[in-house]
């Protein structure tokens, strides 16, 4: 379905280093999940999208680290911590959502 396709696109964009496109694909996946009647309450997909959101946040932290500058370490650490909390939330929705 569309939510799964967009979730896959999110992962592909992140691998290509295109965080902005990944965020757009993730937003489309979340919208598709909310609108699609058969997957609206699909915890596995909800967990997967949350996991992808964590990956986007982690990549954002990587970008901040690579850009450097004053306060970059603190901003990156905050983003990494936020990603960690998102990963934990995804695990609560669906424990097997993370890649092994």
Secondary structure, DSSP 8 states (H G I E B T S, - for coil): -HHHHHHHHHHHHHHTT-HHHHHHHHHHHHHHHHH-TTTTT-HHHHHHHHHHHHHHHHHHHHHHHHH--TTHHHHHHHHHHHHHHHHHHHHHH-TT-S--
